[in-house]
Amino acid sequence: MLNEFKTFALKGNVVDLAIGVIIGAAFGKIVDSLVNDIFMPLLGWVTGGLDFSNYFAALGSGVTAIAYEEAKKQGAVLGYGQFITVAVNFIIIAWVLFLVVKAINRLRAQQKVDEKPAEAPADVKLLTEIRDLLAQR
């Protein structure tokens, strides 16, 4: 059983998947920083200094805080500003992944054009010629 597990774990697909997950996690942190530290402050500046991360609706009368983090400690709140931030984050990730996949597909198409088709073996050429001669009759 241990050998079977070792064979499974060391297959190329499993290792590739593990690498993809690790790179994806790191990429997610970069995009989070891009959204939270660059795009959302710019969006707040354009909209007159609004900070979307602090937009919330209190669900109880005991919530008196004006900051979202403090309001969460006081009671139930709907943090729709956080949702807006996460939605923008998702849109940016989806757009960047779309561009990456598009670039990879373009490179693959270019690679196919650059590759010469493999020359057929002599016996296949002979059979093709015979077929073509018979088809002409």
ROMAR-863919 format. One record per atom (N, C-alpha, C, O, CB): x, y, z. Coordinates in steps of 0.05 Angstrom, whole numbers, plus 32768, in hexadecimal, padded with zeros to 4 digits. Glycine has a CB too. Layout:
<sites>
XYZ...
</sites>
This chain:
<sites>
80117FE88000800080008000801280198000800B802D7FF37FED8000801880288018800E803A802F800F804580357FF48048804C7FEC8050802A8024804C80207FE5805780247FCA804280307FB7804880407FA7806180097FBF802980277FBA801380327FAA801080507FB0800C80607F9D7FF980237FAF801180577FC9800E80737FD1802680837FC5802280997FBB800D80767FEF803E80797FC7805580877FBD8053808B7F9F805980A07F94806F80777FC3804980767F91804680787F748031808E7F6D8035809E7F5B803D805D7F68801B808E7F7C800680A27F78801080BE7F7E800C80D07F6E7FEE809C7F8A801E80C17F95802680DC7F9D803C80E87F8B803E81007F89803180DB7FBA804B80D77F7F806180E07F6E805A80E27F50806B80E97F40807980CF7F71804180DC7F4A803980DF7F2E803A80FD7F278038810E7F38801C80D57F2A803F81027F0E8042811E7F04802A812F7F0A802D81467F128048811E7EE7801281247F077FFA81347F0B7FF7813D7F277FEE81547F2C7FE181247F027FFD812C7F3A7FFA81337F57800E81497F5E8007815C7F6C7FFD811B7F69802781467F55803B815A7F5B803481747F4E803781897F5A805781507F52802B81737F358023818C7F27800C819A7F35800C81B27F38801B81857F0A7FF9818A7F3F7FE381967F4E7FEC81A37F677FE381B97F6E7FCE81807F547FFE81967F76800981A27F8E801781BC7F89801481D07F97801C818E7F9C802781BC7F74803581D57F6D802181EB7F65802482027F6D804981D07F56800C81E37F567FF881F67F4E7FE982027F667FE4821A7F667FE481E97F3C7FE381F27F7A7FD581FB7F927FE7820F7FA17FDD82247FAA7FCD81E47FA4800182097FA48013821A7FB2801682357FA38015824A7FB0802F820D7FB6801A82347F89801D824C7F7A8003825C7F7B800382757F7C802482467F5C7FEC824E7F7A7FD2825B7F7B7FCE826A7F967FC482807F967FBC82477F787FD7825E7FAB7FD5826B7FC57FE682857FC67FDD82997FD07FDD82587FDC7FFE82837FBC8010829A7FBB800482B07FA9800582C87FAF802C82927FB27FF982A77F927FED82BA7F7F7FD582C87F8C7FD082E07F887FE482AC7F657FC682B87F9C7FAF82C47FAA7FB782DA7FBD7FA982EE7FC07FA082AE7FB97FCD82D67FCB7FD782EA7FDE7FDF83047FCF7FDA831A7FD87FEF82E07FEE7FEB83007FB77FF383177FA77FDB83277F9E7FDA833F7FA08004830E7F8F7FC783187F957FAE83267F8C7FA083337FA37F9583497FA07F9C83127F7D7F9F83257FBA7F9383327FD27FA0834D7FD87F9383617FDD7F94831F7FEA7FBA834D7FD87FC983657FDD7FC3837A7FC87FC083927FCE7FE783607FDF7FC283717FAE7FBC83847F997FA183917F9C7F9E83A97F997FBD83757F7E7F8D83817FA47F72838B7FA87F71839D7FC17F6883B47FBF7F5E83757FAA7F7B83927FD87F7783A17FF17F8A83B97FF47F8283CD80017F7D838E80087FA283B77FE87FB583CD7FEC7FB783E17FD57FC283F67FD87FD083C17FF17FAC83D97FBE7FAF83EB7FA67F9483F37F9B7F8C840A7F9B7FC083DE7F917F8483DE7F927F6B83E47F857F5683F07F977F4984047F907F6083CC7F787F5283E57FAE7F3C83EF7FC07F43840B7FCA7F31841C7FCB7F3883DC7FD77F5C84117FD27F61842D7FDA7F5D84417FC27F5384577FC67F7E842F7FE47F6584387FAA7F60844A7F937F42844E7F8E7F3984647F897F6D843E7F7A7F3384387F917F16843A7F8E7F0A844C7FA37EF8845B7F9E7F09841E7F8F7F15844A7FBC7F0C845B7FD17F1284787FCC7F03848A7FD27F1884527FEB7F2A847D7FC17F3384987FBA7F2184A47FA57F1984BB7FA67F5084987FB27F1B84947F907F0A849D7F7A7EEE84A47F847EE184B67F7A7F0984887F647EE484947F977EC984987FA17EC884AB7FB97EB484AD7FC77EBD847D7FA97EDE84BA7FBE7EDD84CE7FD37EE684C47FEE7EDD84CF80027EC284D97FD57EF784B17FEF7F0284A780087EF2849180157EF6848C802D7F0584BE801B7EE1848480067ED1846F80127EE2845680167EF2844F80057EB9846880007EDF844A802D7EEE843180337ED9841A80347ECB841780477EFD8433804F7ED9840B801E7EC483F6801C7EC683E180317EB283D580397EC783E980017EDE83DC803C7EE183C780507ED383CD80697ECE83BA80797EFF83C280567ECB83E6806E7EBD83ED80877E9F83F080827E9183FB80947EC8840680937E9583E9806C7E7883EB80677E6A83D280727E7183BB806B7E7283ED80487E5783D780847E4983C1808F7E2D83CB80987E2883E3809B7E5883B480A77E1C83B7809D7E0183BE80A87DFE83AE80C27E00839680C37DEA83B680937DF883BD80D77DF483B080F17DDA83A280F27DC583AC80E97DF683C581087DDA838980FD7DC1837A80FE7DB5837B811A7D9F836F811F7DC7835D80F77DC28389812C7DB7838C81477DBB83A881517DCC83B781477DC38377815A7DAC83AF81667DAF83CA81717DC883CD81827DCF83E481897D9683D181827DD583B781897DED83B9819A7E0683C0818B7E1B83C481987DF1839F81A87E0483C281717E1C83C881617E1E83E7815E7E0D83F381517E1C83BA81457E3283F3816A7E35841081697E508418815C7E54843081587E34841C81847E61840581567E7C840C814B7E798416812E7E66840F81207E8E83F3814C7E8D842581257E8D842F810A7EA0841F80F87E9F842080E07E93844D81097EB3841081057EC583FF80F67EBA83E380F57EB083D981087EE283FF81037EBD83D680DE7EB283BB80DA7EBD83A780EE7EAE839780F97EB883B280BD7ED783A780F27EE3839381057ED8839681217ED28383812F7F02839681057ED583AF812A7ECA83B481447EAC83AD81457EA383A281597ECE83D1814C7E9E83B281307E8183AC812F7E7D838E81307E698385813C7E7583B781157E8E837E81247E8B836181257E8E835781427E81834381497EA0835381137E9E836481517EA2835C816D7E898363817E7E84835681927EBB836A81797E7A837781767E62837F81857E498370817F7E37836F818F7E5D839D81807E48836381687E30835481607E2F834D81437E43835081357E17836481677E188344813A7E15833B811E7E148353810B7E05836681107DFC832A811B7E24835280F67E25836780E27E27835A80C67E33834580C37E3C837B80E77E1C836880B27E20835F80977E368370808B7E34838980887E05836380867E4D836480857E648372807A7E648373805C7E748366804F7E7D836580847E52838380507E50838480337E68839180277E6E838D800F7E378392802B7E7783A280357E8F83AE802B7EA5839980277EB4839A80137E9983C3803E7EA6838680397EB9837080367EB2835F801E7EC38356800F7EBA835F804F7E98835C801A7E8F834C80027E97835A7FE97E9F834D7FD57E70834880037E9483757FE87E9C83847FD07EBA83807FCB7EC2837C7FB47E9683A27FD37ECA83817FE07EE7837D7FDD7EED83617FD27EFE835E7FC07EF583817FF87EE0834D7FDD7EE583317FD47EDB832D7FB77EE8831F7FA87ED7831D7FE77EC5833A7FB07EBB83387F957ECE83457F817ED3833A7F6C7E9F83457F927ED9835C7F887EED83697F777F0683577F757F1283547F5F7EF583857F817F0E834B7F8B7F2483387F8C7F2083217F787F32831A7F697F29832E7FA87F0883167F797F0182FF7F677F0283087F4A7F0D82F97F397EE582F47F6E7EF7831F7F447EF783287F287F13832C7F1E7F1A83257F077EE783437F267F2583377F2E7F41833B7F267F4F83207F227F5D831D7F0E7F50834C7F3B7F4B830D7F347F5782F37F317F4D82E57F187F5C82DA7F087F5182E17F4A7F3382E67F137F2782DA7EFB7F3282E77EE27F3982D97ECF7F0882DC7EFC7F3583017EE27F40830F7ECA7F5D83077EC57F6483027EAE7F3D832D7ECE7F6D83077EDA7F8983007ED77F8C82E37ECD7F9C82DD7EBC7F9983047EF17F7C82D17ED87F7E82B57ED07F7482B27EB37F8082A27EA47F6C82A37EE27F6082C27EAB7F5882C27E8F7F6E82CA7E7D7F7382BE7E687F3F82D47E8B7F7D82DF7E847F9382E87E747FAA82D47E737FB682D07E5E7F9D83037E7F7FAF82C67E897FC482B27E8A7FBC829B7E787FCD82917E687FC982A87EA77FA482917E7A7F9B827A7E697F9B82827E4C7FA382727E3B7F7F82717E727F93829B7E467F9382A47E2A7FAF82A57E1F7FB4829D7E087F8682C07E287FC282AE7E2F7FDE82AF7E267FEA82937E227FF8828E7E0F7FEF82BE7E3B7FE382817E347FEC82657E327FE182587E197FEF824B7E0A7FE582547E4A7FC7825D7E137FBB82527DFB7FC8825D7DE27FCC824F7DCE7F9D82577DFB7FCE82777DE27FDB82837DCC7FF782777DC77FFF82727DB07FDE82A27DD0800682727DDD802082667DDB801E82497DD0802E82417DBF802E82667DF6800A823A7DD98006821F7DD07FFF821F7DB2800A820E7DA37FF082117DDF7FEF82317DA97FE782337D8D8000823A7D7C8004822F7D677FD182487D888010824C7D86802982547D78803C823C7D76804982387D628036826C7D85803E822D7D8C804F82167D8D804782017D78805881F47D6C8050820A7DA9802D81FD7D75802281E97D62802981F27D45802F81E27D34800481E67D658028820C7D40802E82177D26804C82137D208053820C7D09802682347D23805D82177D34807A82157D30808381F87D2D809881F47D20808882217D48807581E57D38807D81C97D36807781BE7D1A806181C27D0F806F81B97D4C808A81AF7D10808581A27CF7807781887CFD807D817B7D1180A0819C7CE7806481807CEC805881667CF1806C81507CEC807D81527CDB803F81627CDF806B813B7CFC807D81257CFA807A81187CDF806381147CD5807981117D10809081117CD2808F81047CB8808580E77CBC808E80D97CCE80AA81057CAA807480DF7CAA806880C47CAC807E80AF7CA5808F80B57C94805080C17C9A807D80987CB2809080827CAB808C807A7C8E8077807F7C82808C806A7CBE80A1806C7C8380A180647C67808980527C60807D80557C4B80BB80577C608083803F7C72806D802D7C6C8052803B7C6B804080347C5B806C80167C81804E804F7C7C8035805F7C7C8034806F7C62801E80717C56803480717C95804A807A7C59804B80897C40804380777C298033807F7C17806780967C3B804E805F7C298048804C7C13802B80457C13801E80447BFE805980337C168020803F7C2A800380387C2C7FF280507C237FDD804C7C167FFC802F7C487FFA80687C2A7FEB80807C227FEB80837C037FD780897BF77FF680997C2F8002807E7BF7800580807BDA7FF3806B7BCC7FE680717BB98022807D7BD17FF380537BD77FE3803E7BCC7FC580457BCE7FB680427BBB7FE880227BDA7FBD804F7BE57FA180577BE97F99806D7BD57F84806C7BC97F9D80617C067FAB80807BD27FA580967BC07FA3808D7BA37F9280967B947FBA80AC7BC27FB4807A7B9B7FB3806F7B807F9980607B7C7F8D80627B667FCB805D7B7B7F9180507B8F7F7980417B8D7F6080537B8D7F4C804D7B7F7F76802C7BA47F6280697B9B7F4C807C7B9C7F48808A7B817F3280937B7B7F4F80907BB37F5E808D7B727F5D809B7B597F4F808B7B437F4680967B2F7F7980A37B507F4E80707B467F43805F7B317F2580607B327F1880527B227F4C80437B35
</sites>
